[in-house]
Amino acid sequence: MATADQVKALVRSHADGDDSHFYAVAMQVAARAAKAGQSRFSQELRDLVDAGKSASRQTGREVRPTPVAQPKGDLAGLLAVAYPEERFGDLVVEPRVRAVLERVLTEQRQQDRLREYGFAPVRSILLIGPPGTGKTLSASVLAGELHLPLFVIRLDAVITKFMGETSAKLRLIFDAVEETRGIYFFDEVDALAGDRSSANDVGEIRRVLNSFLQFLEQHRSASMLAAATNHPQLLDRAMFRRFDTVVEYSLPTVDQAREVIRNRLASLSTRGFGWKRIDQAAVDLSHSEITLACEVAAKQAILAGTPRVTTDALVAALEERRHSRLR
């Protein structure tokens, strides 16, 4: 029969909605039963596992954790939660950016080992750079690789015109950071942490920034804080000191642009691509702009009844993205 640890593992995986682990433990129970001479029970259990897996495939149900960490009450309007499936293979960035993100993941995965020697893992990361260069995707990759929920802070709901209310909402968010482990992502954080020396600044905004900086300074939980901005020059300088790591993103190189294109068009034929023309059309476009252009060209090919994207179609889509930016 099942051991106590196996029973606990079955209950835990069922509560998490992790079908893959649930079935794996069930198969361990079946193997243990077979060794104990309970062949009939073992076979019945194996048949049940096979039937369950088959039903999951037929219904198209995903074998992944169920989003159980849903913000409630006042937090429901301040946080949006997701369980990203993105992995490092989905991210095209410079080697130095990849190296930093890999280091952050390694420290998070081996934080107990670090603490044995009196060190803490990276708990906060600031992502800066032009729009569409992979900052938001990086936050999703961190959550996906660590199998943690991604909580996106809704700054439009956090920032209010009423004195003291924004700081109170920040307190709610950082209380959640302490209580529920996850990646907490402040996108366009310059709206919350602008330079205190600005001539247009007002007292309330300074108080909000001071509260935010204090919360960052006091952050010691198992959660990770991530913040992103397209305008690092607008941030108060103290923000750069409060984050453990600052990562700067840039527009893709020629090689990176080609990798983005190959990844997005992997399901279609790109045989005979005129890469020099494509390289020229993709200059100064961001990762997301190139991805969107690939999607336009791919859909045109599919709807035309051909699985092949032509150089002309992709170049036209890339140039369209460039012109739309100038409007």
PyMOL commands that set and color helices and strands:
alter all, ss='L'
color gray80, all
select helices_A, chain A and resi 4-16+19-35+39-59+73-77+88-90+95-109+111-116+135-146+155-158+165-179+189-191+203-218+232-234+238-242+254-264+275-282+287-303+311-326
alter helices_A, ss='H'
color red, helices_A
select strands_A, chain A and resi 79-82+124-128+150-153+183-186+224-229+245-248
alter strands_A, ss='S'
color yellow, strands_A
deselect
rebuild
show_as cartoon
